[in-house]
Amino acid sequence: MSSAAHKLTPRRDAEEPQPTIEVTDLAKRIHAQINEKRKRHGLKRLAWNDTLSRIAIKHSRDMANRNYLSHDSPREKVSPTAISKLDTL
């Protein structure tokens, strides 16, 4: 697991305090909860992948900054071939 923490600060009025969310920590907690549910249903656990996590965080930020929601970015695409070359999938 990567030690680099990504921070996301939700947009709010300047007068309100700005909470900080550790994006990577949140993603890992969600990942752990998904694996608990998979275990309860007799399914194999999903492995954590730092590279995919960084790609997902970058993509999430791009969607927020460019105001879209899609698996494909209007700016760039990550090909299935590139993802299939990752060593820990």
Secondary structure in CASP SS format (residue, H / E / C, confidence):
PFRMAT SS
TARGET T0000
AUTHOR 0000-0000-0000
METHOD secondary structure of the structure
MODEL  1
M C 1.00
S C 1.00
S C 1.00
A C 1.00
A C 1.00
H C 1.00
K E 1.00
L E 1.00
T C 1.00
P C 1.00
R C 1.00
R C 1.00
D C 1.00
A C 1.00
E C 1.00
E C 1.00
P C 1.00
Q C 1.00
P C 1.00
T C 1.00
I E 1.00
E E 1.00
V H 1.00
T H 1.00
D H 1.00
L H 1.00
A H 1.00
K H 1.00
R H 1.00
I H 1.00
H H 1.00
A H 1.00
Q H 1.00
I H 1.00
N H 1.00
E H 1.00
K H 1.00
R H 1.00
K H 1.00
R H 1.00
H C 1.00
G C 1.00
L C 1.00
K C 1.00
R C 1.00
L C 1.00
A C 1.00
W C 1.00
N C 1.00
D H 1.00
T H 1.00
L H 1.00
S H 1.00
R H 1.00
I H 1.00
A H 1.00
I H 1.00
K H 1.00
H H 1.00
S H 1.00
R H 1.00
D H 1.00
M H 1.00
A H 1.00
N H 1.00
R H 1.00
N C 1.00
Y C 1.00
L C 1.00
S C 1.00
H C 1.00
D C 1.00
S C 1.00
P C 1.00
R C 1.00
E C 1.00
K C 1.00
V C 1.00
S C 1.00
P H 1.00
T H 1.00
A H 1.00
I H 1.00
S H 1.00
K C 1.00
L C 1.00
D C 1.00
T C 1.00
L C 1.00
END
